[in-house]
Amino acid sequence: MELKNKEWKINDKLLFENVAVVEEIDKKAFDNNYIFTVNDVGVAMEVVDKIGKQLTREMGDISLGYGNSQALVFFSHNTPNNSLPIFGLQENIKF
């Protein structure tokens, strides 16, 4: 797969020939004033990071999404690994 002009050229054409990028996400979940106020963003990120570390302890450091991307992208059939794992993984956790 390669990205050219915002279209993925997929080598395996069994499912799709082209997938267009319809929107680029330029903000992370914990950017100031995106979702949380400047006063709340630190605490919110700390809680999500702590829970994310418990959920992903055997997957490497992806507690805030792969590459610390902090994405808020979800689908009915799966959750991408760059999204916050608290929304896609289920397990017993401790607060």
C-alpha positions in Angstrom: 0.0 0.0 0.0 1.1 3.5 -0.7 -0.4 6.9 -0.3 -0.5 9.1 -3.4 -2.6 12.3 -3.6 -4.6 11.2 -0.6 -5.5 7.9 -2.1 -4.3 4.5 -0.9 -3.2 2.3 -3.7 -3.9 -1.2 -2.4 -1.9 -4.1 -3.8 -4.5 -6.7 -2.8 -7.6 -5.7 -4.8 -9.8 -8.4 -3.2 -11.6 -5.8 -1.1 -11.0 -2.3 -2.4 -9.1 -0.8 -5.3 -8.8 2.7 -3.9 -9.5 4.2 -0.5 -9.7 8.0 -0.4 -8.7 10.0 2.7 -11.8 12.2 3.3 -10.5 14.1 6.3 -7.1 14.6 7.9 -7.1 14.7 11.7 -4.7 17.4 12.9 -5.5 17.5 16.6 -4.7 15.0 19.4 -7.2 14.2 22.0 -5.2 16.0 24.7 -4.3 19.2 22.8 -5.2 22.2 25.0 -8.8 23.4 24.5 -9.7 20.7 22.0 -11.7 18.5 24.4 -10.4 19.5 27.8 -9.7 22.9 29.2 -6.1 23.9 30.0 -6.8 23.2 33.7 -8.2 19.7 33.1 -6.1 18.3 30.2 -3.2 17.2 32.5 -5.4 15.2 34.8 -7.5 13.7 32.0 -4.4 12.6 30.1 -2.9 11.1 33.3 -6.0 9.0 33.9 -6.3 7.8 30.3 -2.6 7.0 30.2 -2.7 5.0 33.4 -5.7 3.0 32.2 -4.2 2.6 28.7 -0.9 1.2 30.2 -2.9 -1.5 32.0 -4.8 -2.4 28.9 -1.8 -2.5 26.6 0.9 -3.8 29.0 1.8 -6.6 26.6 1.6 -4.5 23.4 4.4 -2.0 24.0 4.0 1.7 24.8 0.7 2.5 23.1 -1.3 3.7 26.1 -2.1 6.9 24.2 -2.4 5.3 20.8 0.4 4.1 18.5 3.1 6.8 18.2 1.3 8.9 20.9 -1.2 9.9 18.3 -4.1 10.2 20.7 -6.5 9.6 17.9 -10.3 9.5 18.4 -11.1 7.3 15.4 -13.4 4.3 15.8 -15.4 1.9 13.6 -18.2 -0.5 14.4 -16.0 -3.4 13.4 -12.7 -2.4 15.1 -10.6 0.4 16.6 -7.3 1.4 15.0 -4.2 1.1 17.1 -3.5 4.8 17.0 -6.8 5.5 18.9 -7.0 5.7 22.6 -7.1 2.1 23.8 -9.6 2.8 26.6 -12.3 3.0 23.9 -11.4 -0.2 22.0 -10.0 -2.7 24.6 -11.9 -4.3 27.4 -10.4 -5.7 30.5 -10.6 -5.4 34.3 -8.6 -2.4 35.3 -7.7 -0.7 38.6 -8.1 3.0 39.3 
